[in-house]
Amino acid sequence: MTPNPIKKVGVVGCGLMGHGIVQVAAQGGCQVVAVETEQKFLDSGLGRIDKSLAKLAEKAIEKGKPADAAKADAAAVRARISGSLDKQALADCDLVIEAIVENLDVKKALFAELGRICKPATILASNTSSFPIGEMGAASGRPDRMVGLHFFNPVQLMKLVEVVRTDKTAPEAFAAARAFGEACGKVPVACKDTPGFVVNRLLVPYMVQAIEMLDRGDASKEDIDAAMQFGCGYPMGPLTLTDYVGLDTTLFILDGWVKRYPNEPAFRVPKSLREKVAAGKLGRKTGEGYYKWEGDKKA
Ligand SMILES: NC(=O)c1ccc[n+]([C@@H]2O[C@H](COP(=O)([O-])OP(=O)(O)OC[C@H]3O[C@@H](n4cnc5c(N)ncnc54)[C@H](O)[C@@H]3O)[C@@H](O)[C@H]2O)c1
């Protein structure tokens, strides 16, 4: 494992992804400051971390670790985490990771602010799923210090992090981000700044193909999903996966790509996807997407 040069990390946004990134960075030995817009969001993110660390300690005890040691480990991780509503707290961080709302203008404004606030050596990173890292790097005024660090949900469990370099990223900033990913217990893969990086570039067009297959009536949704589950060994089929990801999130990514890359034939919006989103059928979270859901289970 490459030694991790990142000692202090800032995470902006302590929501679904941000709280997980805060936790794995602290588990990796870094001091971490989480920055939010409002106290209630900060409390909620830190509360999720407390629950997750308590669960980890319980599991370690079940596996035979002495209770005192397991609790002390969790407390040591928690002691490395602090929260703030003031971005000035990020000034002396070695790395600041953005995990705020998926809106490019809002992200660019944040990176411009971070470029002014942070020490010159600070590496800036975005957890975006769909926007070009280079545009945020340009907004920050320090494109050579800008990388993508794309974690997967749930961050605490998913082993992958995509480490994205633009044509302006300095090799040593990229290497530091990669070493940080490893320190967080992740498998880092190197990606260029292309739409969807590696995972979503493969996954989203695959979901599109499955939805179009269903729309054409080539096969039922159950058979499409069973085919991929039992024929390819995937843990779930593409239509179940779309319901899990959220039809709105999938549509948002595709609409952005179609607008930005109109000549890429793999980027297109299936008819039923747009119709279902317009009808409020967003997948598991609304109880209906391609399937009907009762909580976490298909109805
Ligand atoms: N949800 C996923 O599965 C997933 C996976 C990979 C990447 N991502 C990306 O991660 C990012 C965050 O997604 P999420 O699902 O965690 O969203 P979320 O809505 O759960 O969390 C976003 C948090 O950012 C905070 N925030 C917004 N603007 C802010 C600002 N200017 N300063 C500080 N905090 C601010 C919000 O209060 C909120 O708590 C997005 O770019 C998303 O595309 C999401």
The ligand as an ORCA input file, in Angstrom:
! r2SCAN-3c Opt
* xyz 0 1
  N     -26.571      8.865     -3.848
  C     -25.713      8.079     -4.505
  O     -25.902      6.866     -4.661
  C     -24.452      8.682     -5.065
  C     -23.405      7.831     -5.476
  C     -22.208      8.395     -5.927
  C     -22.088      9.779     -6.006
  N     -23.123     10.571     -5.626
  C     -22.928     12.027     -5.689
  O     -22.626     12.492     -4.373
  C     -23.118     13.831     -4.221
  C     -24.002     13.906     -2.981
  O     -25.085     13.041     -3.148
  P     -25.950     12.533     -1.907
  O     -26.777     11.416     -2.422
  O     -25.070     12.331     -0.732
  O     -26.872     13.813     -1.648
  P     -27.631     14.238     -0.290
  O     -28.732     15.133     -0.716
  O     -27.930     13.056      0.565
  O     -26.521     15.102      0.489
  C     -26.078     16.351      0.070
  C     -25.759     17.163      1.321
  O     -25.041     18.331      0.927
  C     -25.484     19.413      1.728
  N     -25.177     20.639      0.987
  C     -25.773     21.115     -0.116
  N     -25.166     22.251     -0.528
  C     -24.155     22.497      0.343
  C     -23.161     23.502      0.471
  N     -23.077     24.487     -0.412
  N     -22.295     23.413      1.493
  C     -22.367     22.400      2.393
  N     -23.287     21.414      2.323
  C     -24.164     21.458      1.308
  C     -26.961     19.166      1.942
  O     -27.412     19.839      3.115
  C     -27.017     17.641      2.076
  O     -26.919     17.223      3.420
  C     -23.803     14.187     -5.536
  O     -22.885     14.858     -6.364
  C     -24.140     12.816     -6.118
  O     -24.244     12.823     -7.522
  C     -24.285     10.070     -5.126
*
